[in-house]
Amino acid sequence: MGRVIAICQEKGGVGKTTSTYHLAAAAVRTGAKVLCIDLDPQANLTKWVAGESPAPDQLSVADALSEQAGDVTLDDVLIEGRWNGLTLAPAVKTPLSRARNELVMATTGREARLRRLLEPIRDDYDLTLIDGPPDVSLLTINALVAADAVVPPCAPAELSLDGLAELMVTVESVREHYNQDLQLGGVIINQVRRTRTSRDREAEVRGSGLRVLSPSVPFRVEIQDCAESGARLEEWPGGYALADIYLNLLQQLIKEN
């Protein structure tokens, strides 16, 4: 059965979308067949993976989530990504924001729409990565209900740690009401700098009792620049060691869960 991992955090700026992007690149590097689902209305993953921003009228994950769009399936909206083996369910900013608002107004089954959409095709892929929005909306809940595991990226900063704590409350609620099998795949610590504050915050996360993946991801401009260019780190000048970090993290997520 294909594994589904939701990359979620309640705070922005912690490397959520870059983590999704580079984990997808690492999976493709191993020969895996990968599906990325962009549930972030900012649609940055879509731009990076597809190579350009989608047209406003392009079918997207919002159309599949919306009951107003008729019988659009998730398979109907899929497009090929930049690399062989990578497929994308793209986001378009305004329609996805509307779909989020529609979910708020729905009365039944709204938390599990993505899970139902994904079920017919999940085994077509070795790995599905869901890039959630930087908040606790029904899009985030849908990502968690559809997933086998959640992976929260966390920067070594106070607000990011607060967001991690808030997300774990949401995860426990989802386990109780919608998806009792949801696992914590592991926290990815991003943007680690060579400062005392950064080291102290990293130690705080590692001492939290949560499963934390190793190694931490250092603060390096190459990580963002590479993603924005649509390249893979092993192809980027000076990026091969960073690519191996994400490959290591991916292997832990696949092997130990």
Disulfide bonds with the S-S distance in Angstrom:
none
